Amino acid sequence: MREIRPMYTPPARRVNFIFVPPEDDAGAWNFRMDDFTQRLQNGFPGAWLQDEGRTGPRGAETFAFEIELDPGEWIEGLVTSPFENIASVTVEKATTREGACFAAWLRDIYVPTPDLVQFTTEFALGNGIDGQWPLPADGDADALAEVLQAHIDEVEELLGEEG
């Protein structure tokens, strides 16, 4: 009898997803670090948060975090607020599913209306591909994961790479 082996599935690409307000309205989230960190702790019990102080050339207020999405599945991130009411949130070394789970929380729990989240990746920016992609105003984490993956696929295509 022939042995049946499972097909090899390459590991998912891990990228840094950067979530931002719309380019034409940087203050749309009306961001406040204390409010954001409180909601993060409420949404992800056991969240680890660390004030990184003021970093960068403009002295941006910065917080690092680590949250548990599912039992035993943790992701890290960084919140940067260079000006009052303005921020970006980076989820570090995440799969599209992990990025989508966080994006759904950000869109549905933190931002004032669901059409105010855009994103890019360090993968795109590091390869000279500027611009932001809109996060859909509805859809569950699986639907958002498809959007994040489409972004990665588009960047790979522009670079002539294969996943």
N, C-alpha and C positions, 0 to 999 in steps of 0.2 A: 504494500500500500504506500502510495506517495505521500510524503509529509507536506502539509499545507502550512506555509509560513505567512504571517501577516505582511501586507505590503509595507514598504518603507515610506514613512511620511517624514519629509524634512521638517526640522523644527521651524516654528513660526518666526518670522522676522520680528525682532524687537526694535522699536524705534522710540524716540522721544516725541510725544504728541504735545503740541502747544495750542492751548485754547485761549482765545482772545475775544474781546467785543468787536463789533463791526468796525472796519477801518474808518468809516466816515463818522463814527460816534464812539470814540474811545471811552467815554464816561458812561456809556449806556448801562453798565452793570451797577453803577453807583456803589462801587466796591468799598468795603470797609474791612480791614484785616480782622478785627475782633469779631465781627459778625460772621465772616467767612469761616474762621477757625472754630467758632462755636457750632455752626451748622455742620461742619466737617466732623466734629466730635460726636454730634447728635446722630448724624447719618451713618457713621462708622465707629461704633463703640470700640474702645481700645486703640483708637487712632493715636499715633505718636506724632507730636508736633514739637518743633524746635525753632525758636526765633533765631534767625541767622544775622539779625541786626541790619544795618544799612550797608548795602554793598553796591559796587559798580560806580561809574563816574558821576552819576547823579544822586548817589546815596539812596537807592531804592530800598524800601522796606521789604524784607525777604523772610519767608517762613518755609522750612522744609517739613514734609510730612511723610508718614508711612501709614497706609490704611489696609485693612483686610477686606478684600472683595468677597471672598468665599472662605470657608474654613481652610486655613493653611495657605491661602493665596493672597500674598501681600504685594502692593505696588508702592513705589516711592514717587514723590513729586516735590515741586518747588513752586511757591507762589511769590510773584514779584510785583510790587506796587511802586512804580517810579514817581507817581504823582497822586495827589488826593483823588479818590473815586475811580482810579484807573489801575488795572492789573492784568497780568497774564498768568496762566496756570500751566505748568509743564508736568506731564506724567512721564516718568523716566523709564526707559528700557521696557516698554509695555508691548504686548501683543495687541492686535486690533480688537480682540474681545475685551481685554483688560482696559484699553483706552476707551472703548465704547461704554463699558459699565460706568467708568468715571464720568464720561461725557454726559450720559443720561442723568446721573445725579446732578451734575453742574447745571444742565439745562432745566431740569424739572424742579430742583429744590433751591438753587441759589439765584440764578439770573431772574430779573423781574418778568420777562416774557420769553417764551421758548425760541423766538426767532433771533435772539441776540448772541448766539455763539458761533464763532468761526474758528477754523483750525488750520494748522499746517504741521509739518514735522521738521525736525532738525535734519532729517535725511534730505528733504527738499531744499531747505535753506542752505545746507552745507554743500549742495551741488549747484548753487546759483539759481534755484527755481523759487522766485518770489511769488507773493500772492497768498491769499487766504481762501479757503474753501468753506462754504456755509455748511453748518451742521443742520440737518433737517429739524424742523420745529416739532415733529412728532415721530413716532416709531420707537420700538423697544431697543434694547441693547443689541440684539441680533441685527436689526435693520441698520443701526448706527455702525456696527462692525463692518457691514458691507460697504458703507460710505467711506469709512477709514481705509479699508482695503482697496477700494477703487482709487483713492488718492495715491496710495503706495504703488499700485499697478501703473497709474498714469506717470508717476515720477520715474519708475523703472523703464517704462516705454520711452519717455523722453531722453533717458540716459542710455538707451539701447541695452539694458540689462534684462536678465530673466530672473524671476523670483526664485 
